[in-house]
């Protein structure tokens, strides 16, 4: 992460929270280059990133899953459930309310990642509404506000985006291989991993790579044409 943030800082990227970036976009005051550093799920290990972000003057935006913040139980949903019965269970500890409050006090944003981390496009309308409304209301009540959401598994179709708007969210973000939609309730993100350094990182952040992800070629690949 340190190498990735260093490159962004060298290139003049201003660090913003997701909420602040969307608000400044709407106000016409968004910097020419800005970056939002996000953390999904609400792992307690997210706290390790704070001193690194602090060193570069960047805030973070974290999206915890409400039910695990409330219960304190190890994170568990399809895709990570096998870790709960392994030597890695400690890595599944969720952030606590106190830790989230401390992050907010330090200038971070806490957004929603729903109540239980379901695949939102597969839910019935009532279930979808409940996941979006309950998580936002509870986070706002405890932390003062909750204006953004990161969709579980990075998935949000038009119906989900509409439900998020109805639930009062300012913005929502996806995480998909190709960025075919870029609108307030479906802002695309780039996933960065430990292996994304050096030339690999520069390529991933390049204008050419971004153009490809948004191109007609990407659309044909995604659609399987």
BELTA-V42950 format. One record per helix or strand. SS is the DSSP state (H for helix, E for strand). FROM is the first residue (numbers start at 1). TO is the last residue. Records with the same first field share a line. If there is no record, write none. Layout:
SS: FROM-TO, FROM-TO
This chain:
H: 2-10, 18-27, 44-56, 66-71, 81-85, 89-92, 97-105, 120-122, 125-143, 152-154, 158-166, 198-204, 207-213, 216-223
E: 14-15, 34-35, 37-41, 43-43, 60-64, 94-94, 109-112, 148-150, 171-173, 183-183, 186-187
